[in-house]
Amino acid sequence: MSREYTTEEVREKFLKHIINLTTCWNGVKERTCLEKLEGLAFSILVLLDGEAGLPGFIVAPAPHEDDKEYLKKQNENWFPENNKPSINCNITGYLHELFPDLNREEKMKCLKL
């Protein structure tokens, strides 16, 4: 029976795609380091835009709740708040913390093949 992916499943699919991108761009030999980094950044943006086999992802600022008032007092601009409860399955927040362990796991799987 089909069902909606869980937040954890979506997060894992997203991170595995990032891992595949890093492996792919690392294997490119005829490009400079800067060109490879730019390629990786572009590939991640393609992923976020929904053009890489996964749906597009919501990317929005999440300022601290005190930022607006503080910046107003400093006569500076502030970022808009995005605290809407209608956003479902927000995978962001600690992707960078999950990436290293999942990256190691995926590399180990590749080595066993």
N, C-alpha and C positions, 0 to 999 in steps of 0.2 A: 504494500500500500504506500503510495507516495505521501510525502509530508514536507513541511517547510524545514530548511536547514536550521540547525541551532546556531546561536551566536558563536559558540566554540568551533563548530564545523566551518562556518564562514571565515572565521579568523584564521583557522588552519589552512584553508584553501588559499587565502590571500597571502599568508606568509610563505607557503610552499611555492607560490608563483614568484615571489620576490627571491627566494632561494634559487629557483631555476634561472631567473634573470641574472643573478650574480655569477652563477656558474657559466652561463652562456657568454656573458661579456668578458669574463676572465679568460675564456678560451679564444677570444679574438686576438690573433697574433699581428695582423697587419695594421693595427691602429696604435696611436700613442696612448699613454695612460689617461691624459685629459680627454681624448676622443672616446675612450671606453667609459670614463665616468659620465661624460655627457650623454652617451648612448644609454647607459643604465638609468640616468635621471629621466631621459625621454621615455624609456620603456615603462618606468614607474608611473609617469604621468598618463601614458596610454592605458595602463591598468586602471588607474583612478577614474579615467574618463569612460571606462566600460567598453574598450575596444580590444580586449585581450582574452576573450573567452569567459570572462566573469562580468557581472553587471557593474555599472558605474558605482562609485562609492561617494558618500557624503563627506565633504571636507569643509569644515566651518571653524571659525575661531571660537575658542572656549576660554575667554578671559576670566581672571579671578573676579569674584563678585565685588571686590572693593576697588577694582581698577578704574571704573567709570568715575566714581566720586573723587578719587585721588587725582586722576588726570584732569578732571574739570578744574579742581583747585589749582593745579599747576598750569592751567590754561593750555592744555595739550589735547590732542584728539585721542579718542578711544575706539576700541574695536566693538562691533555689535555683539550682543549676547545671543547665545543659542541654547536656551534651556527648555526647548519644547519637548513635552512628553510624547509627541506623536512620532518622534524619530525612533524607529525600531532597529534592533540589531546593529548598534553602533560598535564597530570592532576596534575603534581607536582608543587610545588611552595608555596602553602599555605594550604596543606592538614591538617596540625596541627592546623591551625586557624579555619578550618571548622568542624573538628572532634567534639569538645565539644558540639556545638549546635545540630548537627545532632545526636550525641549520646543521648542527652536528649530527642529529638523528638522520636527516635526509642524506647527508654525505656518507654516513655509515651504511645506509641502505644501498647507495650507489656502489660502494666498494665491495659489497657482498655479491653483487650481480655478476 
